[in-house]
């Protein structure tokens, strides 16, 4: 019986220590989410490399064969258009809300000409946009996302080192603009 009581007390003490450590670590991890890290690096509507060469990536666990950029936006300011020119073997786009939940994803196979050109808007903005569609948006992919702030992440595939410069030039040429 004494051994059982000793084991229970030891278990409770261990569990208490683990809980205290976790509670002390929560502020460290809760303030270092992708939104916070990205907001330290750039303002809204600016493309930011997530895989800066020679430095630690802004977001962990980036596939080494993919280079990526991100752009923070606020749909309360207006619609967001992301576009660029050039060709890479493969690209994909993900739109995340501020909490990091994926709202929409697509890739180069979702477009007719494999060109990256899309608009993110709320439902109300989308109705207004369709009533008076600007000519510059005639080939754009439209993403309806009822979110306030968000992040667009574009990833481009670099199959080997010979593609690194082409992919970097492609990502650096992308524009994230407020309309």
C-alpha positions in Angstrom: 0.0 0.0 0.0 2.9 2.4 0.8 4.4 1.7 -2.6 1.1 2.6 -4.3 0.7 5.8 -2.4 4.3 6.7 -3.2 3.7 6.0 -6.9 0.6 8.2 -6.9 2.3 11.1 -5.2 5.3 10.8 -7.5 2.9 10.8 -10.5 1.0 13.9 -9.2 4.3 15.7 -8.6 5.5 14.9 -12.1 2.2 16.0 -13.7 2.3 19.2 -11.8 5.8 20.0 -13.0 4.9 19.2 -16.6 1.8 21.5 -16.4 3.9 24.4 -14.9 6.5 24.1 -17.7 3.8 24.1 -20.3 2.1 27.1 -18.8 5.4 29.0 -18.8 6.1 28.1 -22.4 2.7 29.1 -23.8 3.6 32.9 -24.2 6.7 32.0 -26.1 4.9 29.9 -28.7 1.6 31.8 -28.9 3.3 35.0 -29.9 5.5 33.3 -32.6 2.8 32.2 -35.0 3.2 32.7 -38.7 1.2 36.0 -38.7 3.5 37.5 -36.0 6.7 36.4 -37.6 5.6 37.7 -41.0 4.3 41.0 -39.6 7.8 41.6 -38.1 9.3 41.2 -41.5 7.0 43.3 -43.7 3.9 45.4 -44.0 0.6 44.6 -45.7 0.6 44.1 -49.5 4.4 43.3 -49.7 5.8 40.0 -50.9 8.1 38.5 -48.4 10.4 35.5 -49.0 9.8 32.7 -46.6 13.0 30.9 -47.7 15.7 33.6 -47.6 18.9 32.1 -48.8 21.5 31.8 -46.1 19.1 32.5 -43.3 16.7 30.5 -41.2 13.2 30.3 -42.9 10.5 32.5 -41.5 8.1 29.5 -41.2 9.4 26.1 -40.3 9.2 22.9 -42.4 9.4 24.4 -45.8 10.1 21.7 -48.4 13.7 22.2 -49.7 12.5 21.8 -53.4 10.0 24.7 -53.0 10.7 28.4 -52.7 7.9 30.5 -51.2 6.7 34.0 -50.7 3.9 35.4 -48.6 1.8 38.6 -48.6 -0.3 39.8 -45.7 -3.5 41.6 -46.6 -6.6 43.1 -45.1 -9.8 42.8 -47.1 -11.4 45.6 -45.1 -9.1 47.9 -47.1 -10.3 46.6 -50.4 -9.7 43.6 -52.7 -6.3 42.1 -53.2 -4.8 41.1 -56.5 -1.7 38.9 -56.8 -0.2 38.5 -60.3 3.1 37.9 -62.0 4.7 36.8 -65.2 7.1 34.1 -66.2 7.1 30.3 -66.0 8.2 27.8 -63.4 7.7 24.0 -63.4 4.9 24.3 -60.9 3.4 26.8 -58.5 0.7 26.6 -55.9 -1.3 29.3 -54.0 -2.8 29.0 -50.5 -4.9 31.7 -48.8 -5.0 31.6 -45.0 -7.0 33.5 -42.5 -5.1 35.3 -39.6 -5.4 32.2 -37.4 -3.5 30.1 -40.0 -6.5 28.1 -41.3 -6.4 27.4 -45.0 -9.3 29.1 -46.7 -8.6 28.4 -50.4 -5.9 26.6 -52.4 -5.2 26.1 -56.1 -2.2 25.5 -58.4 -1.1 26.2 -61.9 -3.2 23.3 -63.3 -6.3 25.3 -62.2 -5.7 28.0 -64.8 -6.0 27.8 -68.5 -2.7 29.4 -69.3 -0.7 28.5 -66.1 -0.3 32.2 -65.4 -0.5 33.4 -61.8 -3.2 36.1 -61.6 -5.9 36.0 -58.9 -8.1 38.3 -56.8 -9.2 37.7 -53.2 -12.4 39.5 -52.1 -15.2 39.1 -49.6 -18.7 38.2 -50.8 -19.9 41.8 -50.9 -16.7 42.9 -52.7 -17.2 40.1 -55.2 -20.7 41.2 -56.0 -19.5 44.8 -56.6 -16.6 43.5 -58.6 -18.7 41.4 -60.9 -21.1 44.3 -61.5 -18.2 46.4 -62.9 -15.4 44.0 -63.8 -12.2 46.0 -64.7 -10.6 44.9 -67.9 -7.4 44.0 -66.1 -9.2 41.2 -64.2 -10.5 39.5 -67.3 -8.2 36.5 -66.9 -8.0 36.5 -63.1 -9.1 33.6 -60.8 -11.5 35.0 -58.2 -11.3 33.8 -54.6 -14.2 34.6 -52.3 -13.1 34.6 -48.7 -15.1 36.1 -46.0 -12.2 37.0 -43.8 -10.7 40.3 -42.6 -7.0 39.8 -42.5 -5.1 37.0 -44.2 -2.0 35.7 -45.8 -1.4 34.5 -49.4 1.4 32.0 -49.8 2.8 31.2 -53.2 5.1 28.2 -53.6 7.2 27.5 -56.7 8.9 24.2 -57.4 12.7 24.2 -58.2 13.5 20.6 -59.2 17.2 21.1 -59.0 19.8 23.9 -58.5 19.7 25.0 -62.1 16.2 26.3 -61.5 17.0 28.3 -58.4 17.7 31.6 -60.2 14.6 31.3 -62.4 12.3 30.5 -59.5 13.8 33.3 -57.4 13.3 35.8 -60.2 9.7 34.5 -60.7 8.8 34.9 -57.0 10.5 38.3 -56.8 8.5 39.5 -59.7 5.1 38.7 -58.1 3.0 41.7 -57.1 0.5 41.8 -54.2 -1.6 45.0 -54.7 -4.6 46.5 -53.0 -7.5 47.6 -55.4 
